[in-house]
Amino acid sequence: MPEPMSDSEIRQIIADYDDDLDKAMQRRDERLRAAIASGRRQADLVRITGMSREAIRQALNPEIREAVRVARAAKRAGQNRSVADE
């Protein structure tokens, strides 16, 4: 029977996923900004992609996207601490 994975190995699974997701979102956001630069409207992106207006707003504004990413990471870190404290 294989050795059980350590807590740090399991946490790394989530860290790797978050990193991959961040990279994918950056690529998507760059392409959506390019669509706007080409003359499309934000309403077009909402209609075509099915994304919410808020998701498109975040995608089009890197500062907002970063603030959301930081808040999400802080929330996750707080959840991990509370679980570890139990």
Number of C-alpha atoms within 10 A of each C-alpha: 3 4 5 7 8 9 8 8 11 10 11 12 10 11 12 11 11 14 11 12 12 14 12 12 14 15 12 14 21 16 14 19 17 13 16 15 10 9 8 13 11 17 12 12 17 16 11 9 11 11 12 13 14 10 13 19 16 17 22 21 13 15 11 13 18 14 12 13 14 12 12 12 13 12 12 12 11 12 12 12 11 10 8 8 7 5
